[in-house]
Amino acid sequence: MNANVALIMTIVETLKWASEKLKNELKDASDSSMLEAQILLSAVLNVSKTWLFTHFDQEIKEANLEQFRQMIKRRLDHEPVAYIIGEKEFYKRKFLVNQHTLIPRPATETLVETAIKLAARKAQQTLFADIGTGSGAIAITLAAETGLPVIASDISPDVLTAARKNAENHRVTELVDFRQGDLLEPLEKIFAAIKKAGSNPTYDQLIICANLPYLTTKQWSNTEPEVKIYEPKLALEAGEDGLDLYWRLIREIKKRRELFPQQLILLLEIDPDQTEKVFQIIKHDLPLAEISVFKDLSGLERVVVVFGF
């Protein structure tokens, strides 16, 4: 779209222009260029993608066309679509995202589905914890799908601001308790206070979900610009083997095991290549633990479940 191009274009003309531009100028964008154009134009016009298909011949106002052009420019600079429009769909819900939050991935839905199935065994006696909550996608989805309470923690106050807003949008503020702190620290404080008060734990089962950073330093260095330039490194990279935070988490659980309910289940999202190493970490500090692994929709080992310890 330049001085030689008409400022008034129809929806189909605009989508075709944008798709071709993305396909030609963005590496590996050929398969998603039209979809990305549709998502961005839908956001500009505040309509659904379905609406676009039924209004192909409708002309776009000049102001909207300029806004769309600026979005395409940002995308050509490798900015992820989710950050451009400020939201990402996860488990059929839309979550606000920004430069402080990791963009939720479809593979993480496997962790959510596994946690929901495990919770169903004890229903109202279950408490969830989401360590490293980010946008709150895991915690909020668990609360919305089950009606059960969730303690969601993150080390970043900026991240928690976005997560709380998402909880408000999905009407689960009464179910999700957001706490700032590193790894198990907020959870330890809660259960230590209960123990100190001599109170009986309200919940018989605690399910801890952790989708912590697990990219190796090399993986992060070699990842695509959309990730390396725009997404927070703190939420992605975790040392030479990508397991620095999981090492710490397992050790903290071992150290403070007596604080938590007898029925404790741990769910970890991992890179498929890390399965064997994660098993070794768990067995090193929790030798009595039983371990299972679940595959994501792509057939890749994605979620490790630890119990019986």
N, C-alpha and C positions, 0 to 999 in steps of 0.2 A: 504494500500500500504506500504509494508515493505520490508526488505531484501529478504523475501521468495516469493515475488510477482514479476512477470515479469514487467520490466520497460516499455515494449511496450505492449499497450493494444488497442483494438478497441474502437470506440465510444460507442457501445452498452455495452461492458464489463465495461467500465469506468463509465457509467451512472448507471449500475446495482450495481457496488461496492459502489458508492457514495450514492445512494438512500438507500441501506440497512444500511449503516453506519449512515446516518442521522436518519433513522427510528428507529434504535436500541438505539442510544445514545442521541437523543434529545426528550424531553418530548413533546407530542402532535404533532409530526412531521410526523406521518404516512400518513396523507392526502396530504401533500405538499412536501414530500421528493424528489420524482422524478421531480416535477416541479422545485424545487430549484436547483437540480443537473443540469437540462437542462439549466437554466438561467446562472448558474455559468460557465458551460462548453462553452456555446455560447459566453460568454464574453471573455473567454480565447482564443478561436479560432477566435473571431471576426466574427461570423456567426449568422444566425437566428436559432431559435429553429426548424423551418421547415427544414432547411438545415441538421440539425443533423439527422432527421428522414430519409432523403434520402441518408445518407452516414453512416449508422450504422456499416458497415464492415470496414470503413477506420481506419487505425492505427493512433494513436496520437503520435506526436514527444515527446521525453523524456523531453525536456524543458517545453513544454506545460503541460505535465502530472504532472510535479513537481509544476508548477504554480497552477494548479487545486487542487492538494493535499493540498497546503497551504491555498487555499480558503476554502476548506472543513474543515480544522483545525480551521480556524477563525469562520466558521459557528457553529462548535461544541462548541465553546466558547460563543455561543449565539449572536454573532454579526449579525445584520440584513443583509440580502442579498443585500439590496439597498446600504448600506454603503460599503460592500465588493466590489461591482462593480462600485460604485460611481454614480449611477443614479436610478431613479424611474419613471415609466410611469404614467402619469396623463392626462386624457382627450385626450388620443391617442398621447401624446407628451412625449418625454423623458426629464427629468429635472435632472441636476446635484445636488447631495446631498452630505453632509459631516457631520462631528460630530457637526457642529454648527447649522445645519438646521434640522427641523422636517421632517420626511419622509411623503410626501403627501399621504392621505388616499382616497380610492374610495368614501367614504361617502361624502367627500367635493365636489365632482362633482355636488351634488344636489344644493349646494349653487351657484356654477357657472351657472348651467342651469337656476336657478331661476332668477339670476341677468340678464342674457342675455334676457330672456323673458320680464322682466320689462323694460329693456332699449329699446326694440323694439318699445315700445309705443311712445317714443319721439326721437328715432334714434339719429340723429346728434346733438341734444340738450342735450345729456347726458354726464356726467363726472362720471367715477368710482373712488372710493377710496378703497384701500385695506389696512386695518389696521393690522399690525403684519404680514407682507407679507412672512416672512420666505424664502423659496427657490424661491419665486416669482410665484409659480404655479398658484395661483388664478389670480393675476394681469396680468401675461403674457397670460394666456388662454383667459381672457376677451378681452384683446387688440387684440390678434390674431383672435379670433372668430368674433368680432364685428367691428374692425377697429376704435374703439373709444378710447380716451385718458384715462389713469389711473394714479392716484397718489398713489404710493405704499410706505408705511412707515414701519420702524422697529426700535426697540431700539438698536439692535446689529449691529455694523459696519461689523463684520465678516459675518453675515447673508446676509447683503446687497451686499457684494462682490460676493457671490455665486449667488444671485438673478440677479445682473447686467450681469453676465456671461451667465445665462440662457436667459436673454432678448436678448443678442447678438446672441446666438445660434438660437433663434427663430425669429430673425429679427424684433423685435418690440421696439428697443431702442428709436425710435422717438416718440413712443406712450406712453411709461411708464416712468414716472418721479419718481425716487427713492429718498426718503428723510429719513434721520435718525432722530428719535425722539420718545418720549413716547406717545402712543395712538394718540389722536387727535392733539397733539402739532404741527406737521408739516402742517397739513391741516389748522389749525387755523391761522398760520402765513401767509399762501398763501392767504386765503380769507380776512384776516385783512389788508394785503398790498393792495389788490384790492379795498377794501372799503376806505382805507386812501387816495388812489390815486383818488378817486371819479369816478372810472371806472365802467361801467356797466358789470355785470357778463356775461361771454360768454356763460354759460350753464344754462338752465332753470331747469335741473334735476340733482341732485347729488345722486348717489347710493353708500352708504358706506357698504362695506363687511368686516366682522370681524370674523375670525376663530381664536379666542384667546384661550389661555390655559383654559381648563375647567375641568380638573381632580381634584377631591377632594384630600386633603392630604392623606387620607386613601386609595383611589383608586391608587394613585401613589405609595404608599408604598407597595401595594399588587400586582402591575402589573408585567407582565412577565419580565424576565431578559433582553430580547431584547430591551425593552422600558426603563426600570429603569436604566440599566447599560450604554446603548449607546446613547439614544436620550436625547437632552438637557432638563433638568428639567424646565428651564425657559420657554420653549415652551409648557409645559404640565400641570404643577400643579398650581392651583390658590386658595389656601386656604381651609378652612374647608368645605365649600359648593361648591368649584370649581368656584365660581362666583365673586371673588374679582375684576377681571379686567372688567367684564361686569357691575358691580356696578359703577366703576369709569368711564367707557365709557359713560354710560347713563347720569350720572351726568354732565360730560363735555359737552355732546350734549345739555342738558337743559340749562347750563350756557352760551353757546356760540351759541345758536340756530339762533340768528339774523344775524350771519355772513354768513350763508349758504343759498343757493337758497330756494325759497318757497317750491318747490317740493323736499322733502328730504325723501329718503327711506333707512332704515337700515336693513341689513341682518346679522343675528347672527347664527353661527353654535354652537349647544349645545349637551350635552348628553341628550338622550331621557327622562331620569328621572328628568331633570331639567326644563321641560316645565312650570310647574305651578309656580315654584319659579321665573323663568325669567319673566313670565307675571306679577308677583307681583312687581318685580323691575321696569319694564317699566311703569306700571300704577302709581307707587309711584311718579316718577319724570316727567312722560309724560302722565298725566291723560286723555288727549284728543286723544291720539294715538289709531289707529286701529291696531290690531295684527292678523296675520295669521301664521299658522305653516305648513311646508311641510315635507313630509316623504322621506327618502332615499330609495334606491333600495331594502333594506332589510325590508321596511315597518315600519321603526322606525322614530319617530318625530325628525328631525335633523336640520331644518332651520326655524328660527323665522323671520318673515318679519314685520317691523314696519313702519307705514306711517300715513299721515294725522295729523301731529303734528307741 
